[in-house]
Amino acid sequence: MPPALHVNAVSKTYRLWATPASRLWVPFLYRLAHLVRGLPPLARRLQAAAAARLHVHEALHGVSFTLPRGEALGIIGHNGSGKSTLLQIVAGVLQPTSGSVHVDGRVAALLELGSGFNPELTGRENLRINAAILGLTSAQIRERADDIIAFADIGDFIDEPVKAYSSGMALRLAFAVQVHTDPDILIVDEALAVGDAAFQAKAMTRIDQILARGTTLLFVGHDLNAVKAFCHRAMLLEAGRVVMEGLPDEVITEYLHRTHQRALAAQQDARAGRLRRIEGGYGLEDACVVKASLNGGAQHLELRYGERIDVAFEVRLPPEVAHPCLIFDVLDGRGLQLGGRRIALPRVAEARVLPVAISLAATFQQGVYRVRTRIVDAPSIETSTVLSRQEDWLSFDVIDDSRARFTGLFPLPMDIKVGA
């Protein structure tokens, strides 16, 4: 079976003109330099004059990857790394300067939602036009129109001109149309923050349903938890180049490592050059957790509801950390933080390893949970410098279904009275 998407050596270069008149002068000067190539000094001066009026920005450079049918790929990177440009090329909105893209199947692209709407037409009319552009037949549009309108949930505004809509209403309608086209490939660019919290939850559920049918997903976003939740693989872009591709946890750790290194460098912190990939994450090799275990030696446990978890850490500290602190967090399966503690550590006079023991009860709903640790230098809560971050080595699985005990992921202390 052919892959859903094959991107081969795609590059995108933009010409940035110094002035509008440069669009005329630059080709003229280059042409003139070519005509006087027998006079090298003059030709070089003309070429230099042309180059001064033209700047080139390479948004993508030789990007290649293959996405098999039914898989989900998350693309992460800092602003300006080329993520959105790549998605627009895959969606056919932009043409690459070089390279090729082969797409096999119907594409739904959640990019600039609502940008194709005609403000003078009603929401219902824009719905029909947009759905037809996306490849639905007249019969399919009639069949799905009510579901799209119900999903968008904009009430009587569906028959009002789009120019009367709020930005959120237009986005909701555009999103509803896109996710009802039964796409073979779904392209998402920061489009999950649509509408209010209730609509966002509905949008996430709808995307889950689309993926469950075997739809291929290409996802770009700064929400790293969404990348972990939806994607089988991840890719890190930096300055238009692919610097890493692999499992989401591995790629996200590398992204956070580079982000942290860049932040320390911006503060002119000498420790920036000492950040390394270490077991379970990244950080300073002399200010990190060097050993961690659950219940006497395990790195993964299966537990019944309420059973005790004894966590043992060995923390290496150098004397120059004036206010050392261990931050202990429990994360759910999607990487969302459920809770934790800041544990003050004593300042050491010389480099040493400190034992830290934590005990808690597994009072969590059925599921997989992970432990994250951070060693910070924290004169105060507001001024903390992270020295290491590790989360990929300790986890536990609560096997009991506790929905009859409480709702959510863990119980909250409360007093309840029913009746007089």
C-alpha positions in Angstrom: 0.0 0.0 0.0 1.5 3.4 -1.0 2.1 5.9 1.9 -0.4 8.6 2.5 2.2 11.3 2.2 5.7 11.4 0.8 7.8 14.6 1.1 11.0 14.6 -0.9 13.8 17.2 -0.4 11.4 20.1 -0.1 12.9 23.6 0.1 11.2 27.0 0.2 13.0 30.2 -0.4 11.5 33.7 -0.2 12.9 36.8 -1.9 12.6 39.8 0.4 12.9 43.1 -1.5 14.5 46.2 0.1 11.9 48.5 -1.7 9.1 48.0 -4.2 11.3 49.5 -6.8 13.9 46.7 -6.1 11.6 44.3 -8.0 12.5 46.2 -11.1 16.1 47.2 -10.3 17.5 43.8 -9.2 16.7 41.9 -12.4 17.9 44.9 -14.4 21.2 45.0 -12.6 21.8 41.3 -12.8 21.1 41.4 -16.6 23.4 44.4 -17.0 26.2 42.5 -15.1 25.7 39.6 -17.4 26.1 41.9 -20.5 29.3 43.4 -19.2 30.8 40.2 -17.9 33.9 41.0 -20.0 34.7 43.8 -17.6 34.9 41.8 -14.3 35.3 44.8 -11.9 32.2 46.5 -13.3 30.2 43.2 -13.4 31.1 42.6 -9.7 29.9 46.1 -8.7 26.6 45.6 -10.5 26.1 42.2 -8.9 26.9 43.7 -5.4 24.4 46.5 -6.0 21.7 44.0 -7.0 22.5 41.8 -3.9 22.1 44.8 -1.6 18.6 45.3 -2.8 17.6 41.6 -2.4 17.5 39.4 0.7 16.8 35.7 0.6 15.1 33.8 3.4 15.3 30.0 3.3 12.2 28.9 5.2 12.8 25.2 4.5 15.9 23.3 3.4 15.8 19.8 2.0 13.0 18.4 4.2 12.1 14.8 3.6 9.8 12.3 5.3 7.3 9.6 4.6 4.0 9.2 6.5 2.4 5.7 6.2 -1.3 5.5 6.0 -3.0 5.6 9.4 0.0 7.1 11.3 0.2 10.4 13.1 3.2 12.7 12.9 3.7 15.7 15.1 6.0 18.5 14.0 7.5 20.7 16.7 9.9 23.6 16.7 10.4 27.2 17.7 8.6 30.0 16.0 10.1 30.6 12.6 11.4 27.1 12.2 9.3 26.4 9.1 6.5 24.3 10.5 3.5 26.2 9.1 5.3 26.7 5.7 5.8 22.9 5.5 2.1 22.3 6.2 1.0 24.9 3.7 3.1 23.2 1.0 1.7 19.7 1.9 -1.8 21.2 1.7 -1.2 22.7 -1.7 -1.5 26.3 -0.5 2.2 27.1 -1.3 4.5 25.6 -4.0 7.9 24.5 -3.0 11.0 26.2 -4.5 12.4 22.7 -5.0 11.5 19.2 -4.1 8.2 17.4 -4.4 5.2 16.3 -2.3 3.0 13.3 -3.1 -0.3 13.1 -1.3 -2.5 10.0 -1.7 -6.1 10.8 -0.6 -8.5 13.5 0.4 -6.9 16.2 2.6 -8.6 18.3 5.2 -6.3 21.1 6.3 -7.1 23.0 9.6 -4.7 25.9 8.8 -6.1 29.4 8.5 -9.6 28.5 9.5 -12.3 30.6 8.0 -9.9 32.4 5.6 -11.9 31.3 2.6 -15.3 32.5 3.8 -17.1 35.2 1.8 -18.2 37.7 4.5 -21.2 38.8 2.4 -22.7 35.2 2.3 -24.4 33.5 5.2 -22.8 30.8 7.2 -25.1 28.2 5.6 -24.0 29.4 2.1 -20.3 29.4 3.0 -20.7 25.9 4.5 -22.0 24.6 1.1 -19.3 26.4 -0.9 -16.5 25.4 1.5 -17.6 21.7 1.6 -17.8 21.6 -2.2 -14.3 23.0 -2.5 -13.2 20.2 -0.1 -14.6 17.6 -2.5 -18.0 16.8 -1.1 -20.8 16.2 -3.6 -24.1 18.0 -3.5 -25.8 14.9 -2.0 -23.1 14.6 0.7 -23.4 18.3 1.6 -27.2 18.0 2.0 -26.7 14.8 4.1 -24.1 16.3 6.4 -25.2 20.0 6.7 -27.3 19.5 9.8 -24.5 17.7 11.6 -22.1 20.4 10.6 -24.4 23.1 11.9 -25.1 21.3 15.1 -21.4 20.8 15.7 -20.5 24.4 15.1 -23.3 25.4 17.6 -23.7 29.0 16.5 -27.5 29.0 16.6 -29.5 31.3 14.3 -26.3 33.0 13.2 -26.0 30.2 10.6 -28.4 32.2 8.4 -26.7 35.6 9.0 -23.8 37.0 6.9 -20.4 35.9 8.1 -19.4 39.5 8.4 -21.7 39.7 11.5 -19.8 36.7 13.1 -17.3 37.0 15.9 -13.9 35.5 15.1 -14.7 32.5 17.3 -18.0 31.8 15.5 -16.3 31.8 12.1 -13.5 29.5 13.3 -16.0 27.1 14.8 -18.0 26.9 11.6 -14.8 26.4 9.5 -13.6 23.7 11.9 -17.0 21.9 11.7 -16.9 21.8 7.9 -13.4 20.5 7.8 -13.9 17.6 10.3 -17.0 16.4 8.5 -15.4 15.7 5.1 -14.1 12.2 6.0 -10.5 13.1 5.1 -7.9 10.5 4.4 -5.2 13.0 5.7 -5.9 15.5 8.4 -3.5 18.5 8.6 -3.7 20.5 11.8 -1.8 23.7 12.5 -2.5 25.1 16.0 -6.3 24.6 15.4 -7.3 22.8 18.5 -7.6 26.1 20.5 -10.9 26.8 18.8 -13.8 28.5 20.7 -14.4 28.0 24.4 -13.4 25.2 26.7 -16.6 23.1 25.9 -16.0 23.4 22.1 -12.3 22.6 22.5 -13.3 19.4 24.3 -15.7 18.6 21.5 -13.1 19.3 18.9 -10.6 17.0 20.6 -13.2 14.2 20.8 -14.0 14.6 17.1 -10.3 14.4 16.1 -10.0 11.2 18.2 -12.9 9.8 16.3 -11.4 10.7 12.9 -8.1 9.1 13.9 -9.8 6.0 15.2 -11.1 5.4 11.6 -7.5 5.2 10.4 -7.1 8.7 9.1 -3.5 9.9 8.7 -2.6 12.9 10.8 0.0 15.6 10.3 0.0 17.9 13.4 1.9 21.1 14.2 1.6 22.8 17.5 3.3 24.1 20.6 1.0 21.9 22.8 3.5 19.2 23.5 0.8 17.2 25.5 -1.3 17.1 22.3 1.7 15.8 20.3 2.1 13.0 22.9 -1.6 12.2 22.9 -2.2 12.0 19.2 1.1 11.2 17.5 3.0 8.0 16.9 6.1 9.9 15.7 7.5 13.4 16.1 9.8 15.5 14.1 11.9 18.5 15.3 12.4 21.4 12.8 15.0 24.1 13.5 15.8 26.9 11.0 14.0 25.0 8.2 15.9 21.7 8.7 14.9 18.4 10.3 17.2 17.9 13.3 15.6 14.9 14.8 12.8 12.4 14.1 11.6 9.6 16.4 9.2 8.7 19.2 7.3 11.8 20.6 8.9 11.6 24.1 12.4 11.5 22.7 11.9 14.4 20.3 10.1 16.5 22.8 12.9 16.0 25.3 15.4 17.2 22.7 13.2 20.2 21.9 12.9 21.2 25.6 16.7 20.6 26.0 17.4 23.0 23.1 14.8 25.5 24.4 16.3 25.5 27.9 19.9 25.8 26.5 18.8 28.8 24.4 17.1 30.5 27.4 20.2 30.1 29.6 22.3 31.5 26.8 20.0 34.5 26.4 20.6 35.2 30.2 24.3 34.8 29.6 24.3 32.0 32.1 27.6 30.0 31.8 25.8 26.8 32.6 24.1 26.9 29.1 27.1 25.1 27.5 27.0 22.3 30.2 23.5 21.1 29.5 23.5 17.5 28.4 21.1 14.7 27.6 21.1 12.6 30.7 19.1 9.5 31.8 15.4 10.3 31.6 15.8 13.8 30.2 18.4 16.6 30.1 20.3 18.9 32.5 23.6 19.4 34.3 25.4 16.2 35.0 26.4 17.5 38.5 22.9 18.7 39.4 20.4 16.0 38.6 18.8 12.8 39.8 21.3 10.0 39.3 19.2 7.1 40.5 15.4 6.6 40.9 13.2 3.7 41.9 9.8 2.7 43.0 9.1 0.3 45.9 12.6 -0.8 46.4 14.0 -1.1 42.9 11.4 -1.1 40.1 11.0 1.6 37.5 7.5 0.5 36.6 4.8 -0.8 38.9 1.3 -2.2 38.6 -0.8 -1.2 41.6 -4.2 -1.6 43.1 -6.1 1.5 44.1 -4.8 3.0 47.3 -1.6 0.9 47.5 1.5 2.7 48.7 4.2 4.0 46.4 7.7 4.5 47.9 9.8 6.6 45.6 13.6 6.8 46.2 15.9 9.3 44.6 19.6 10.0 44.7 20.2 13.6 43.9 23.7 14.9 42.9 24.4 18.5 43.9 27.4 20.8 43.5 28.3 23.4 46.1 27.6 26.4 43.8 23.8 25.8 43.8 22.8 28.3 46.5 19.1 27.3 46.8 18.7 23.7 45.6 15.2 22.3 45.3 13.7 19.1 44.0 10.3 19.4 42.3 8.4 16.2 42.2 5.4 15.9 39.9 2.9 13.2 38.9 1.7 13.3 35.3 -1.1 11.4 33.6 -0.8 9.4 30.4 -1.0 12.5 28.2 1.7 14.4 30.2 -0.7 16.7 32.1 0.5 17.5 35.6 -1.8 16.3 38.3 0.1 17.5 41.3 3.4 17.5 43.1 5.7 19.1 45.7 8.6 21.4 45.9 11.1 19.9 48.3 13.9 22.2 49.6 17.3 20.5 49.7 20.3 21.6 51.9 23.1 23.5 50.3 26.2 21.3 50.2 29.7 22.5 51.0 31.2 20.0 48.5 29.8 17.9 45.6 27.8 15.0 47.0 24.7 12.8 46.5 21.7 13.2 48.7 19.0 10.5 49.2 15.4 11.7 49.0 12.5 9.5 49.9 8.8 10.2 49.0 5.8 8.1 49.9 2.3 8.4 48.6 -0.9 6.4 48.0 -2.0 5.3 44.5 -5.4 7.0 44.9 -5.7 7.6 41.2 -8.2 6.5 38.6 -7.4 3.5 36.4 -4.5 4.4 34.0 -0.8 4.9 33.5 1.0 7.7 35.4 4.6 9.0 35.2 6.9 10.7 37.6 8.8 13.9 36.6 11.6 15.5 38.6 13.3 18.8 38.2 16.3 20.1 40.1 16.2 23.9 40.4 18.1 26.7 41.9 15.3 28.7 43.5 15.9 31.7 45.7 12.1 32.2 45.4 9.2 30.6 43.6 9.2 33.4 41.0 13.0 33.2 40.4 13.8 29.6 39.7 16.5 28.3 37.3 15.9 24.7 36.1 19.1 22.7 36.3 17.8 19.4 35.1 14.5 17.8 34.0 13.8 14.1 33.9 10.6 12.2 33.3 11.1 9.2 31.1 12.2 6.5 33.6 9.6 6.1 36.4 5.9 5.1 35.9 3.1 3.2 37.5 -0.1 1.7 36.3 -3.2 1.7 38.5 -5.3 -1.3 37.5 -8.5 -0.7 39.5 -11.5 1.0 37.9 -12.5 3.6 40.5 -15.2 5.5 38.8 -17.7 4.4 41.4 -15.5 6.1 44.1 -15.0 9.4 42.4 -15.0 11.3 39.1 -11.9 12.6 37.4 -8.3 11.3 37.9 -8.0 11.5 41.6 -10.4 12.1 44.6 -10.7 15.5 46.3 -11.3 15.8 50.0 -14.9 16.9 50.6 -17.7 16.6 53.1 -21.1 15.6 51.7 -24.5 15.8 53.3 -27.7 14.6 51.6 -31.1 15.6 53.0 -31.9 17.6 56.1 
